[in-house]
Each structure stands twice: as C-alpha cells, then as structure tokens.
Amino acid sequence: MPLASLAMEQRPAAVYGAALNHRRLQQALAAEFEQPPYQGPPRAPVLFVKPRNTLSAAGAPIPCPASDAVYAGGALGVRIARDACRVNAADALSHVGGYAVVNEVSLAETSFYRPAIQAKCRDGFCPIGPEAGPDAIDPQRVQVRTYVNGALVETNDSADWLRGVAQLIADVSQFLTLYAGDLLIVATPPRGARLRPGDTVAVEIDGIGRLENIVTSEEEPR
C-alpha cells in the first residue's frame, strides 16, 4: 500500500519506551558505557518497542517463562493526541492527550547494545491502564509505585528521569514522528521487582489510578 494511502487511514497505535532514561539505571551501567567503541553514554534517546502481542489490560494474566527471571517495570505512559514531528520542548506538552499507568514487564536487561526483542516483546509483557486526561497530573512531579503481593517493592520518581516528559517528546520527535494514539513509556528504573507465578503485581500513580495483574506460568492456558 502506498504511504500516502496509509496516511489517509487510521494508523494502528505504536508503543515506544525510553530504555535509558532513568538516572540510577544509567549510573549502574556507567563503567560499561565507557568501554570501546562507545566511550560514553548515549546522547540521544534509546528506544524500544512494545508490539501488539505484549499489550494487555488490568486483570489480564502476565505469562512468566519458567526458565527466565521476569521483572516488573512500573512506569508512566504518555498518550499522544496530536502528531508530533520535530517539536520543541516548550510545545511538546500540547501534543499530549493524557497519561497511563504502565507495567513494562521485561526479562533481565543484560545489554543495551542490541534490540531487546526477547526480553521485552513476550506475550502479555505490557499491561496498560487506567488512563487520565492531560490535566490529571503534573508530569514534572510523578511517583510510580510498584507492589508485589501487597508490599511496596519499587518507586520510580520523575526526579530521577534524565529527560522529563516534554524533553523526551521533543528529542524523540526529532527522528521519529509520534502519531496521535501512540504511547510513549517515559522511564523504568533498574530491574529489581522480580515476578513469579502466583504473584499479584500492582502499579499505582496518584491522579491516574492502579493497574493490577496476576502473574501466571507461561505454560498455563490463557
């Protein structure tokens, strides 16, 4: 199908995540980044994708493979309402239609030098919801809390984000158009909230709500 024809139709929403946008995560990898050939941390945003097979909602099971460690990734999702192409930070928030609670589930992150397809793109590895409008929160003052079986196991504070929401949208839109409906996952901290079959995992953001899911064995029927 010609690109012009595709542009005239409803585009399927894409979900992107910023892989290295958390201060503690970048600090943990500082020595690795100084090695050749990189000799320094990335200067532009490093993105990954969450394809359709990963997407699910509150109450849906999170399938957990028996042979790998699986970790929660409580995060803020930014829903794009107006196409953003090469926007500046001062105008970036005008492209935001709302915010979502996201659990960006992943296997252990062992390398950021190649696409993390196997770690991040497994079935059910991105529960999303609830969502709220653009005025529900101050995107510069956000705390994401992750609970496993009722116990607080991780916090993800906007003070630790290397790029805030506006700057991240601006930087990403310099090389990738964010279309209306797309979701941008802002940041996840170093993986520490491990999940096991039978666990209940919940992610909360004040002003938006609570996302809760049950972890199941990948071998169980869904």
N, C-alpha and C positions, 0 to 999 in steps of 0.2 A: 504494500500500500504506500503511495507517495506520502512524504512527510506532510505536505500541505493538507492532504485528506485527513491524516491522523490528527492534525491540529484542529480540524473542524469538529471532531468528535470528542466525546467525553474521555479524557485521559484517565487511566487507572492510577490511583494514588500510589506514590512511592514512599517508602520509609527508609530514611538515612539516619545513621548515627555518627557522632563525633568520637573517634576511637581514643584520642589522646588529649582530651580537654579537661582533665582533672589534675590538679597540682600534685596530689600525692602519688598518682599513677606515674606522671612524668618524672617525679623525683626518684621513684623506685627504679626507673629504667635509665637514669642519668648516665651511669657508667657504660651501659650497653650502647647508648646513643653516641658516645664519644669515640667508639671504635670505628675503624675504616669499614666501608668507604664513606660513612655518613658524617662522623666527626661533629656531631651536634644534633639537637632535637629538630624535628620538622618545623619549618616556619609557616607552612600553610596547613589548614585543617586536614587531618587524615580521616577519611570517611569509610564506613562500611554500609552494607545494605541489609535490610531485613525483608526478604521476598515474601510472597503471598503465603507460602506454606508455613511460615513462622507465626503468622498473625492469629491471635485468638482474643478472647474477652474474659471478663471476670467470671469465675466459676468454671472455666474450661480447664481440663487437666493439662499439666506440663509433663510431657513424657520424658523420663530420665533414663538414659542408657546405663546399663549395669557396669560397663567397663570403663567409664569415664567420670571424672569429678564434674559436677554441674553446679553453677553458681548463679544466685540471683543478681539482678542489676537494676535496682530501683532508680528511676530517672524521670526527669521532666521531658515531656514531648511537646513540641511546638507545632501547632496545626497552621499551615499556610492558607490564607484566604484569598490572596491576590498574588499573581505571578511575580516572582522576584528574580530579576536578572540584572546583575551589576548594580545593585542598590548600595547606598552608603549607610553607615551605622545610624545616622540621625533619622533616616527614613525607614529603617528596617522594621520597626515595630508596627508600622502602618500596614504591613503585609501579613500580620498575624491575626488569625481568626479565633484562636483560643489555645488552651493548654490541656494536656492529658497526663494522666498517671500511666507510667510505662514500667514494665518489668522486662528489661533487656537481658534475658537469660543467655548464658554462654557456658561453653566448656572453659577450662583453664586457658588463659591467654598467655601463650608461650613465646609469641613472636608478633611484631608489628611490621615486619618487612615483607609480608606476602598476604594476600586476601585471606581472611579468617573464615572461609566458607564452611568448613566442617565444624568449627567451634560455635558459630553464631547462627547458622542457617538451618538448623534442625527443625523438624515439625514442632509447632507449638511454642517456640522459643521467644515469642514476643507478645505476651498479653498486653492489651491496651484498654484503658478506661478506668474510671469515668473521665469525661471531658467537661471543661467550663469555658466561658467566654473570655475575651482578652482582658477584661477589667476585673476578673476574679482574683488575680494575684498580682503582686509586684515582681516582675521577672528578675529583678536585681536582689530580691530578698526571698529566697526559696530554700526550704529544707525538705529533703526527701527522706522518709524513714522506712526502713525495711524490717519486717518482723518475720521470724520463723517460729511457728508453734506458739505464738503469743509473745515471744521475747524479742526485744529490740536488738538487732544484730548489726545494723549498719545505718549511718546517716550520710547523706550526700548534700552538702551545703553549697549554695551559689557562691559563697565567699572563696571556695576552692576551685571554681571554674576558671580556666585560663582565658577563655573568651565567654563573655556574657551572651545572652540571647541575641541582642541587637548586633554585636560584633560578629558572632558566629554566622548569622544570616548574611551579613554583608560580605564576609570573607568567602563563604561557600558560594554565594551568588555571583562571584567574580568569574568562576569557571564552570558552574553548573546552575542552570535555571531551576528554581524551586517553583513548581506549579501549584495552583490552587488545589487544595486537598492533600498535598504531600505533608508528611510528618517528619520533623527533624528532632532526633533524640540528642539532648544537649551534652550530657556528660555522665559517665559512670566511674566510680572510684575503683581502686584496686580490688580484685575479686577476693572477698572474704566470707561471704554468706553462702556457705555450701548447702545444697539441697539434696535430700534423699527421698526415695519413695515413701509415701505416707505423711510427709510434711505438709503443713499449711503455710504458705508464704503470702504475706500481705505487704503492699506498698502504699504509703499514705503521703499526701501533700495537702497541707492546710489550704482551704479555699477551693480545692478541686474534689477531693474525696479519697476513697480507699479502694484499692484493687486487690482482690484475694483469689488465690488459686490453690488447688490441691496438686501435689507432686505425685505422679504415678510411675510405675515401671514402664519403660518403653515397650516391653513385651505384652503388656496388658491390652486387651481390645479397647478401642475408643468408639 
